[in-house]
Amino acid sequence: MVAGLALGYVYEVTKEPIAKMQIETVNRAYHSVFTDAVTFTVDEELTKVAAEYDMVGLDPSFNGIIIDEVDKAFDDSNNLVGYVFKVTTNQGYNGTISLAVGYSLDGTVKGIEMVSISETAGLGMNADTPKFKDQFSNKTVERFETTKTDATEEHQIEAISGATITTDAVVHAVNAGVAFINANSTEIGGGTNE
């Protein structure tokens, strides 16, 4: 009983700092993936649509992927410049991977940043390195594709050696977020936003 009370107390004491740290992690990721943006505001409507959206209906490779949150990105003049979305996939080798993706109104992926990842050290964890993440930066493509050889075309992402599953998970997550935004945002893809 004493141990249970102690654990309950520790939980209450640490709950708020942990939640604050998680919010700060996401905010840093958002600013990292969309450096042109100054502020981000949750798009309640698109986030609600995302919660109920059939991602597999867009593409079977999106199975196990959810869009957790969609935020509008604004510049220093308060002009909408794009979106940042947080995507979670269960396609990783060791479980779920959450990442933030910046996407401008002209259809350019501004960048990606890992929010949480627990892949194999020295293999899948290399997805959280600049060498891998920078492959997505400032690319205007309809869809990314994994390649096991050198990436020679704009839409190709070079697979992490020994971690093709992790590479595919990230590529599918980015593609899912882009497809969702293009299908549902009136500012980008002309979606109904309903």
C-alpha positions in Angstrom: 0.0 0.0 0.0 2.9 2.4 0.9 4.6 1.6 -2.4 1.3 2.2 -4.3 0.9 5.6 -2.6 4.5 6.5 -3.4 4.1 5.6 -7.0 0.9 7.6 -7.2 2.7 10.6 -5.7 5.7 10.3 -8.0 3.3 10.1 -11.0 1.4 13.3 -10.0 4.7 15.2 -9.4 6.2 14.1 -12.7 3.1 14.2 -14.9 3.1 17.9 -15.7 6.9 18.3 -16.4 6.8 15.3 -18.7 3.8 16.7 -20.6 5.6 20.1 -20.8 8.7 18.4 -22.2 6.7 16.5 -24.8 5.1 19.8 -26.0 8.5 21.4 -26.2 9.9 18.5 -28.2 7.1 18.8 -30.7 7.5 22.6 -30.9 11.2 22.2 -31.6 10.5 19.7 -34.3 7.9 22.0 -35.9 10.4 24.9 -36.0 13.0 22.6 -37.4 10.9 21.3 -40.3 9.5 24.7 -41.3 12.2 27.3 -40.6 10.2 30.0 -42.6 7.4 29.8 -40.1 7.2 31.8 -37.0 4.0 30.5 -35.4 2.0 27.3 -35.6 -1.7 27.0 -34.9 -3.5 23.7 -34.6 -6.0 23.3 -37.5 -8.8 21.8 -35.4 -10.9 20.9 -38.5 -8.1 19.0 -40.4 -7.0 17.4 -37.2 -10.5 16.2 -36.5 -10.8 14.9 -40.1 -7.5 13.1 -39.7 -8.6 11.3 -36.6 -11.4 9.6 -38.6 -9.7 9.4 -42.0 -9.2 6.1 -43.8 -5.5 6.3 -44.7 -5.5 2.9 -46.4 -8.2 4.2 -48.7 -5.6 6.7 -50.0 -3.0 3.9 -50.4 -2.6 0.4 -49.0 1.0 1.3 -48.0 -0.4 3.7 -45.4 -1.7 0.9 -43.2 -0.9 1.6 -39.6 -0.3 5.3 -40.2 -2.2 8.0 -38.4 -2.1 11.8 -38.7 -1.9 12.9 -35.0 -2.2 16.6 -35.6 -2.2 19.2 -38.4 -1.0 22.7 -37.7 -1.1 25.8 -39.9 2.3 27.5 -40.3 2.4 31.3 -40.4 5.3 33.7 -41.3 6.2 36.8 -39.4 3.5 38.8 -41.2 0.9 36.2 -40.1 0.5 34.9 -43.7 -0.2 31.2 -44.1 2.9 29.6 -45.6 2.0 25.9 -45.2 1.4 23.1 -42.8 3.2 21.0 -40.3 1.7 17.6 -39.4 2.7 15.0 -36.9 2.5 11.5 -38.2 2.8 8.2 -36.4 3.4 4.9 -38.0 3.5 1.4 -36.5 5.5 0.1 -39.5 8.9 0.6 -37.8 11.1 -2.4 -37.0 10.9 -1.9 -33.3 7.4 -0.3 -33.1 6.1 3.1 -33.6 7.8 6.1 -35.1 6.4 9.7 -34.8 7.7 12.4 -37.0 6.9 16.0 -37.9 6.7 17.0 -41.6 6.8 20.6 -42.9 4.8 21.1 -46.1 4.5 24.5 -47.9 1.6 25.8 -49.9 3.5 25.2 -53.2 3.8 21.5 -52.4 7.3 21.4 -51.2 8.3 19.1 -48.3 10.3 21.6 -46.2 11.8 18.9 -43.9 11.2 16.1 -41.4 12.1 15.7 -37.8 11.7 12.7 -35.5 9.5 13.3 -32.5 9.9 9.8 -31.1 11.8 6.8 -32.5 13.2 3.7 -30.8 14.7 1.7 -33.7 17.8 -0.5 -33.5 21.0 1.5 -32.5 23.4 1.8 -35.4 20.8 0.7 -37.9 17.2 2.1 -37.8 18.2 4.9 -35.4 20.2 6.3 -38.3 16.8 7.6 -39.5 17.3 10.3 -36.9 20.5 11.6 -38.5 20.9 14.7 -40.7 22.3 12.4 -43.5 18.9 10.6 -43.7 16.5 13.4 -42.8 18.1 15.9 -45.2 17.1 13.7 -48.2 13.5 15.0 -47.7 14.3 18.7 -47.3 13.0 21.2 -49.9 11.7 18.5 -52.3 8.7 19.2 -54.5 7.6 15.7 -55.4 4.3 13.9 -55.5 5.6 10.9 -53.7 8.9 9.6 -52.2 10.3 6.2 -53.0 12.9 4.1 -51.3 15.9 3.0 -53.3 18.7 0.6 -52.2 21.2 2.2 -54.5 22.3 5.8 -54.6 19.4 8.3 -54.9 19.7 9.8 -58.3 16.3 11.4 -58.7 14.5 14.0 -56.6 11.8 11.6 -55.3 14.3 8.8 -54.3 15.3 8.3 -50.7 18.4 6.2 -50.2 17.6 3.3 -47.8 19.6 3.1 -44.5 22.0 0.2 -44.8 20.5 -2.7 -42.8 17.4 -0.8 -42.0 15.1 -0.9 -45.1 12.0 -1.5 -42.8 12.7 1.7 -40.9 13.4 3.6 -44.2 10.1 2.4 -45.7 8.2 3.3 -42.5 9.4 6.9 -42.6 8.9 7.2 -46.4 5.3 5.8 -46.1 4.6 8.2 -43.2 5.8 11.2 -45.1 3.9 10.1 -48.2 0.7 9.6 -46.1 0.9 13.0 -44.6 1.4 14.7 -47.9 -1.4 12.7 -49.5 -3.8 13.6 -46.7 -3.0 17.3 -46.8 -3.3 17.3 -50.6 -6.7 15.5 -50.4 -8.1 17.6 -47.6 -6.7 21.1 -47.6 -8.5 23.8 -49.6 -5.2 25.8 -49.7 -3.1 23.1 -51.3 -5.0 20.2 -52.9 -8.4 21.8 -53.2 -9.9 19.2 -50.8 -13.3 19.7 -49.3 -11.9 20.2 -45.8 -15.0 18.5 -44.5 
